[in-house]
Amino acid sequence: MDLIFIVGAGLYAVMVAGCAWIVLKERPSENWFQYYRLDSERGGYFDPDGMRVEKEVLWRILSWYGIVVLVLLLSPLLLLWVIVGEPRFPKVEALFKRKEAPVLFSGGDGSSRDAAVVITVDDPRRGISAEYNFIQQQHGPREVEWKRDMQVKIRSRGRQYDVISIVLAGGEKKTYWFDITQLRW
């Protein structure tokens, strides 16, 4: 890890030195912060000494400054990529590894108590969210394709159920049963 950091820092220093050399070669350091006045009669600009500067020359000078700023801004990103992008570091790789979404529900289709959708999380907020996600997977976006008509909690045979009745956009009513026994209220 230290070797990669040193190589990245060295690349950053080389790029900064190269950009500084380009700027110093292009313009003497005493003229770096000049202010140019617009020459509205003939086009172009006047420098502080009253000398006329063509627009193309001024833009060429300013573009070198833009390149320097761009390289200075992108160099730390390159350094970060060199450090983080190295595949031989499992701890760093674990930070950026995409975690799989947990399964929030399983079981039946929710059409009856015996075919209830089992909510597999224990957090009540995530459980309620899982119920509505299940319905959205079946029918599309809420308040567009369907609306909730009623929601009731029922205790039966030692289990807890959340029964949600919805009305589809066409007017048809559907009822879904969710087994919420695992939720910690």
C-alpha positions as CSV (number, residue, x, y, z in Angstrom):
1,M,0.0,0.0,0.0
2,D,2.8,2.4,0.8
3,L,4.5,1.7,-2.5
4,I,1.3,2.5,-4.4
5,F,0.9,5.7,-2.4
6,I,4.5,6.8,-3.2
7,V,4.1,6.0,-6.9
8,G,0.8,8.0,-7.0
9,A,2.2,10.9,-5.1
10,G,5.2,10.9,-7.5
11,L,2.9,10.9,-10.5
12,Y,1.0,13.8,-9.0
13,A,4.2,15.8,-8.3
14,V,5.5,15.1,-11.9
15,M,2.2,16.4,-13.4
16,V,2.3,19.5,-11.2
17,A,5.9,20.2,-12.1
18,G,5.2,19.6,-15.8
19,C,2.2,22.0,-15.7
20,A,4.3,24.6,-13.9
21,W,7.0,24.3,-16.5
22,I,4.5,24.8,-19.4
23,V,3.1,27.9,-17.8
24,L,6.6,29.4,-17.0
25,K,7.8,28.6,-20.5
26,E,4.7,30.2,-22.1
27,R,4.6,33.4,-20.0
28,P,7.2,35.2,-17.8
29,S,6.2,35.0,-14.1
30,E,6.0,38.8,-13.7
31,N,3.0,39.0,-16.2
32,W,0.9,36.2,-14.7
33,F,-1.8,38.3,-13.1
34,Q,-2.4,40.9,-15.7
35,Y,-5.8,42.4,-16.3
36,Y,-6.9,43.0,-19.9
37,R,-9.2,45.7,-21.1
38,L,-11.5,45.2,-24.1
39,D,-10.6,47.0,-27.3
40,S,-14.1,47.6,-28.6
41,E,-13.0,49.5,-31.7
42,R,-10.8,46.9,-33.3
43,G,-11.5,43.8,-31.3
44,G,-8.9,42.2,-29.0
45,Y,-7.6,43.5,-25.7
46,F,-5.2,45.9,-24.1
47,D,-2.7,44.7,-21.5
48,P,-1.8,47.0,-18.5
49,D,1.1,48.5,-20.5
50,G,-1.3,49.6,-23.2
51,M,-0.1,47.0,-25.7
52,R,-2.8,45.5,-28.0
53,V,-3.3,41.8,-27.6
54,E,-5.2,39.8,-30.2
55,K,-8.1,37.7,-28.9
56,E,-6.6,34.5,-30.1
57,V,-3.3,35.1,-28.3
58,L,-5.1,35.9,-25.0
59,W,-7.3,32.8,-25.3
60,R,-4.2,30.7,-26.0
61,I,-2.6,32.1,-22.8
62,L,-5.7,31.5,-20.8
63,S,-6.1,28.0,-22.1
64,W,-2.7,27.0,-20.7
65,Y,-4.0,28.2,-17.3
66,G,-7.1,26.1,-17.8
67,I,-5.1,23.0,-18.6
68,V,-3.0,23.6,-15.5
69,V,-6.1,23.9,-13.3
70,L,-7.7,20.9,-14.9
71,V,-4.6,18.7,-14.3
72,L,-4.4,20.0,-10.7
73,L,-8.0,19.0,-10.1
74,L,-7.8,15.6,-11.8
75,S,-4.5,14.6,-10.3
76,P,-5.9,13.8,-6.9
77,L,-8.6,11.7,-8.6
78,L,-5.9,9.8,-10.4
79,L,-4.0,9.3,-7.1
80,L,-7.2,8.0,-5.5
81,W,-7.8,5.6,-8.3
82,V,-4.3,4.3,-8.1
83,I,-4.7,3.7,-4.3
84,V,-8.3,2.4,-4.3
85,G,-8.4,0.6,-7.6
86,E,-5.7,-1.8,-6.7
87,P,-7.4,-5.3,-6.5
88,R,-4.9,-6.8,-4.1
89,F,-6.3,-5.0,-1.1
90,P,-9.3,-6.9,0.2
91,K,-10.1,-4.3,2.9
92,V,-10.3,-1.5,0.4
93,E,-12.1,-3.6,-2.1
94,A,-14.7,-4.5,0.6
95,L,-15.5,-0.8,1.1
96,F,-16.6,-0.4,-2.5
97,K,-18.1,-3.8,-3.1
98,R,-21.8,-3.7,-3.9
99,K,-23.9,-5.4,-1.2
100,E,-26.8,-7.5,-2.2
101,A,-30.2,-6.3,-1.1
102,P,-31.6,-8.4,1.6
103,V,-34.7,-10.5,0.9
104,L,-37.6,-8.6,2.5
105,F,-40.4,-11.1,1.8
106,S,-41.0,-14.7,0.8
107,G,-43.8,-17.3,0.8
108,G,-47.0,-17.3,-1.1
109,D,-48.8,-14.8,-3.4
110,G,-50.8,-13.1,-0.6
111,S,-54.2,-14.1,-1.8
112,S,-55.3,-15.8,1.5
113,R,-54.1,-16.4,5.0
114,D,-52.7,-19.8,4.0
115,A,-50.8,-18.3,1.0
116,A,-49.6,-15.2,2.9
117,V,-46.5,-13.3,1.9
118,V,-44.0,-13.8,4.8
119,I,-42.2,-10.6,5.7
120,T,-38.6,-11.7,6.6
121,V,-37.3,-8.6,8.3
122,D,-37.7,-7.7,11.9
123,D,-37.8,-3.9,11.7
124,P,-41.4,-2.6,11.5
125,R,-40.6,0.3,9.2
126,R,-38.8,-2.0,6.7
127,G,-41.6,-4.5,7.0
128,I,-44.3,-2.1,6.1
129,S,-42.1,-0.9,3.2
130,A,-41.7,-4.5,2.1
131,E,-45.5,-4.9,2.0
132,Y,-46.0,-2.0,-0.3
133,N,-43.0,-3.0,-2.4
134,F,-44.6,-6.4,-2.9
135,I,-47.8,-4.7,-4.0
136,Q,-46.0,-2.3,-6.3
137,Q,-44.2,-5.3,-8.0
138,Q,-47.6,-6.8,-8.7
139,H,-49.5,-3.7,-9.8
140,G,-47.1,-0.8,-10.5
141,P,-46.7,2.6,-8.8
142,R,-48.9,3.5,-5.8
143,E,-51.4,6.3,-6.3
144,V,-51.1,5.8,-10.1
145,E,-52.1,2.1,-10.7
146,W,-53.6,1.4,-7.3
147,K,-54.7,3.0,-4.0
148,R,-54.9,1.5,-0.5
149,D,-58.5,0.9,0.6
150,M,-58.0,-0.6,4.0
151,Q,-55.2,-2.0,6.2
152,V,-56.0,-4.3,9.3
153,K,-53.9,-6.4,11.6
154,I,-55.2,-9.8,12.5
155,R,-54.0,-12.4,15.0
156,S,-54.9,-16.0,14.0
157,R,-53.5,-19.4,14.9
158,G,-50.6,-17.8,16.9
159,R,-49.5,-15.7,14.0
160,Q,-49.9,-12.0,13.1
161,Y,-51.1,-10.9,9.7
162,D,-51.4,-7.5,8.0
163,V,-54.2,-7.5,5.6
164,I,-54.1,-4.8,2.9
165,S,-57.0,-4.1,0.6
166,I,-56.3,-2.1,-2.5
167,V,-58.4,-0.6,-5.4
168,L,-56.8,-0.9,-8.8
169,A,-57.0,2.0,-11.3
170,G,-59.8,0.1,-13.1
171,G,-61.9,-0.1,-10.0
172,E,-61.2,-3.8,-9.1
173,K,-60.5,-4.6,-5.5
174,K,-57.7,-6.9,-4.3
175,T,-56.7,-8.1,-0.9
176,Y,-53.2,-9.2,0.2
177,W,-52.3,-11.1,3.3
178,F,-48.8,-10.5,4.9
179,D,-47.4,-12.7,7.7
180,I,-45.8,-10.1,10.0
181,T,-45.0,-12.5,12.9
182,Q,-41.2,-11.8,12.7
183,L,-41.6,-8.0,13.1
184,R,-40.6,-6.7,16.5
185,W,-43.2,-4.2,17.6
